[in-house]
Amino acid sequence: MMKRMDGKDGKDPRADATQAAEEADFQRLIRQAQAGDRAAQSRLFERYRDRLQRQAERRLGQQVVGGMNASDVVQETLLRAADGLPTLAEPSRPVLESWLSRILRNTLVQGLRGVLRKKRDAGRAVPLQDLSAQELAAPQSTPSQVVA
């Protein structure tokens, strides 16, 4: 569609102006946040907190992973983002949104790895000779016993 010079292309010029102003505000906010302005970081990340919370809840459900629930994962994500924000190469909305989602995913993965490490912790191991045969035996029938 060709844009008409008289503004009758079906678009409201005020909407374009509003969108341009919002983009300029976003660019100013992210530059301030990258420069270390904590208030700007808070305002910037507050825009994404609910979205990250929904992502964490969707991935975790009601589970607690590595002692962390969805809110903890979001908090850790935002702390890591604050530390890495100055290194974000292309400060655009899509890049920031993707970057925050990736940090959230990595935070979840690291939480799961921590849980797995705890499960395999040698200090928690109990030597088999310390367990009785009764404790080692399965209380249910084996598949072979069920079929026989």
The 8 nearest C-alpha neighbors of each residue, nearest first, counted from 0:
[[1, 2, 8, 3, 9, 10, 7, 4],
 [2, 0, 3, 8, 4, 7, 9, 6],
 [1, 3, 8, 0, 4, 6, 7, 5],
 [2, 4, 5, 8, 6, 7, 1, 0],
 [3, 5, 6, 2, 7, 8, 1, 12],
 [4, 6, 3, 7, 8, 2, 12, 9],
 [7, 5, 4, 8, 3, 12, 10, 11],
 [8, 6, 9, 5, 3, 10, 4, 2],
 [9, 7, 3, 10, 2, 6, 1, 5],
 [8, 10, 7, 11, 6, 2, 3, 12],
 [11, 9, 8, 12, 7, 6, 14, 15],
 [10, 12, 13, 14, 9, 15, 6, 7],
 [13, 11, 15, 14, 10, 16, 6, 17],
 [12, 14, 16, 11, 15, 17, 18, 10],
 [15, 13, 17, 11, 12, 16, 18, 10],
 [14, 16, 18, 12, 13, 17, 19, 11],
 [17, 15, 13, 19, 14, 18, 20, 12],
 [18, 16, 14, 20, 19, 15, 13, 21],
 [17, 19, 21, 15, 20, 16, 14, 22],
 [18, 20, 16, 22, 17, 21, 15, 23],
 [19, 21, 23, 17, 18, 22, 24, 16],
 [22, 20, 24, 18, 23, 19, 25, 17],
 [21, 23, 25, 19, 24, 20, 26, 18],
 [22, 24, 20, 26, 25, 21, 27, 19],
 [25, 23, 21, 27, 22, 26, 28, 20],
 [24, 26, 22, 28, 23, 27, 29, 21],
 [27, 25, 23, 29, 28, 24, 30, 22],
 [26, 28, 24, 30, 25, 29, 23, 31],
 [29, 27, 25, 31, 26, 30, 39, 24],
 [28, 30, 32, 26, 31, 27, 33, 25],
 [31, 29, 33, 27, 32, 28, 26, 34],
 [32, 30, 34, 28, 29, 33, 36, 39],
 [31, 33, 40, 39, 29, 36, 35, 34],
 [34, 32, 85, 30, 35, 31, 84, 29],
 [33, 35, 31, 32, 36, 30, 85, 29],
 [36, 34, 32, 33, 37, 31, 85, 40],
 [35, 37, 32, 39, 31, 38, 34, 40],
 [38, 36, 40, 39, 35, 41, 32, 31],
 [39, 37, 41, 40, 36, 42, 32, 43],
 [40, 38, 32, 42, 36, 41, 37, 28],
 [41, 39, 32, 37, 43, 38, 42, 44],
 [40, 42, 38, 44, 39, 43, 45, 37],
 [43, 41, 39, 45, 40, 44, 38, 46],
 [44, 42, 40, 41, 45, 46, 39, 28],
 [43, 45, 46, 47, 41, 42, 40, 48],
 [44, 46, 48, 42, 47, 43, 41, 49],
 [45, 47, 44, 43, 48, 42, 49, 50],
 [46, 48, 44, 50, 45, 49, 51, 43],
 [47, 49, 45, 51, 50, 46, 52, 44],
 [50, 48, 52, 51, 47, 53, 46, 45],
 [49, 51, 53, 47, 52, 48, 54, 46],
 [50, 52, 54, 48, 53, 49, 55, 47],
 [53, 51, 49, 55, 50, 54, 48, 73],
 [52, 54, 56, 50, 51, 55, 57, 49],
 [55, 53, 51, 57, 52, 56, 58, 50],
 [54, 56, 69, 52, 58, 57, 53, 59],
 [57, 55, 60, 59, 53, 58, 69, 54],
 [56, 58, 54, 55, 60, 59, 53, 52],
 [57, 59, 55, 56, 60, 54, 53, 69],
 [60, 58, 56, 62, 57, 55, 61, 69],
 [59, 61, 56, 62, 57, 58, 55, 69],
 [60, 62, 59, 63, 56, 68, 69, 57],
 [63, 61, 59, 60, 64, 68, 69, 67],
 [62, 64, 68, 67, 66, 65, 61, 59],
 [65, 63, 67, 66, 110, 111, 62, 68],
 [64, 66, 110, 114, 67, 113, 111, 63],
 [65, 67, 64, 63, 68, 110, 114, 71],
 [68, 66, 64, 63, 71, 65, 72, 69],
 [67, 69, 63, 71, 70, 72, 64, 62],
 [68, 70, 72, 55, 71, 56, 73, 52],
 [71, 69, 73, 72, 68, 74, 52, 67],
 [70, 72, 74, 68, 67, 73, 69, 75],
 [71, 73, 69, 75, 70, 74, 76, 67],
 [74, 72, 76, 70, 71, 75, 52, 51],
 [75, 73, 71, 77, 76, 72, 70, 78],
 [74, 76, 78, 72, 73, 77, 71, 79],
 [77, 75, 73, 79, 103, 74, 78, 102],
 [76, 78, 80, 74, 79, 75, 81, 73],
 [79, 77, 75, 81, 80, 76, 74, 82],
 [78, 80, 82, 76, 77, 81, 75, 83],
 [79, 81, 77, 83, 82, 78, 84, 76],
 [80, 82, 78, 84, 79, 83, 77, 40],
 [81, 83, 79, 80, 84, 78, 85, 77],
 [84, 82, 80, 81, 86, 85, 79, 87],
 [83, 85, 81, 87, 86, 33, 80, 82],
 [86, 84, 33, 83, 87, 34, 82, 35],
 [85, 87, 84, 83, 88, 33, 82, 89],
 [88, 86, 84, 85, 89, 90, 83, 95],
 [87, 89, 86, 90, 85, 84, 94, 91],
 [90, 88, 91, 87, 94, 95, 86, 92],
 [91, 89, 88, 87, 95, 94, 29, 92],
 [90, 92, 94, 93, 89, 95, 26, 25],
 [91, 93, 95, 94, 96, 90, 25, 97],
 [94, 92, 96, 95, 91, 97, 98, 90],
 [93, 95, 97, 91, 92, 96, 98, 90],
 [94, 96, 98, 92, 97, 93, 91, 99],
 [97, 95, 93, 99, 98, 94, 92, 100],
 [96, 98, 100, 94, 95, 99, 93, 101],
 [97, 99, 95, 101, 100, 96, 94, 102],
 [98, 100, 102, 96, 101, 97, 95, 103],
 [101, 99, 103, 97, 98, 102, 104, 96],
 [100, 102, 104, 98, 103, 99, 105, 97],
 [103, 101, 105, 99, 104, 100, 76, 106],
 [104, 102, 100, 106, 76, 101, 105, 99],
 [103, 105, 101, 107, 106, 102, 100, 108],
 [106, 104, 108, 102, 107, 103, 109, 101],
 [105, 107, 103, 109, 104, 108, 102, 110],
 [108, 106, 110, 104, 105, 109, 111, 103],
 [109, 107, 105, 111, 110, 106, 112, 104],
 [108, 110, 112, 106, 111, 107, 105, 113],
 [109, 111, 65, 107, 113, 108, 112, 64],
 [112, 110, 114, 108, 113, 109, 64, 65],
 [111, 113, 109, 115, 114, 110, 116, 108],
 [112, 114, 116, 110, 111, 115, 65, 109],
 [113, 115, 65, 111, 117, 112, 116, 118],
 [114, 116, 118, 112, 117, 113, 111, 119],
 [117, 115, 113, 119, 118, 114, 120, 112],
 [116, 118, 120, 114, 115, 119, 113, 123],
 [119, 117, 115, 116, 120, 114, 123, 113],
 [118, 120, 116, 117, 121, 115, 123, 124],
 [119, 121, 117, 122, 123, 118, 116, 124],
 [122, 120, 124, 123, 119, 125, 118, 117],
 [123, 121, 120, 124, 125, 119, 117, 118],
 [122, 124, 121, 120, 125, 119, 118, 117],
 [125, 123, 121, 122, 126, 120, 119, 127],
 [124, 126, 127, 123, 129, 130, 122, 128],
 [125, 127, 128, 129, 124, 130, 123, 121],
 [126, 128, 129, 130, 125, 131, 135, 124],
 [127, 129, 130, 126, 131, 125, 132, 135],
 [130, 128, 127, 126, 131, 125, 132, 134],
 [131, 129, 127, 128, 134, 132, 135, 126],
 [130, 132, 133, 134, 135, 129, 128, 127],
 [131, 133, 135, 134, 136, 130, 128, 127],
 [132, 134, 131, 136, 135, 130, 137, 138],
 [135, 133, 131, 132, 136, 130, 137, 138],
 [136, 134, 132, 133, 137, 131, 130, 127],
 [137, 135, 133, 134, 132, 138, 139, 131],
 [136, 138, 139, 135, 140, 134, 141, 133],
 [137, 139, 136, 140, 133, 134, 135, 141],
 [140, 138, 137, 141, 136, 142, 144, 145],
 [139, 141, 144, 145, 142, 138, 137, 143],
 [140, 142, 144, 143, 145, 139, 137, 146],
 [141, 143, 145, 144, 146, 140, 147, 139],
 [144, 142, 146, 141, 145, 147, 140, 139],
 [143, 145, 141, 147, 142, 146, 140, 139],
 [144, 146, 142, 143, 147, 141, 140, 139],
 [145, 147, 143, 144, 142, 141, 140, 139],
 [146, 144, 145, 143, 142, 141, 140, 139]]
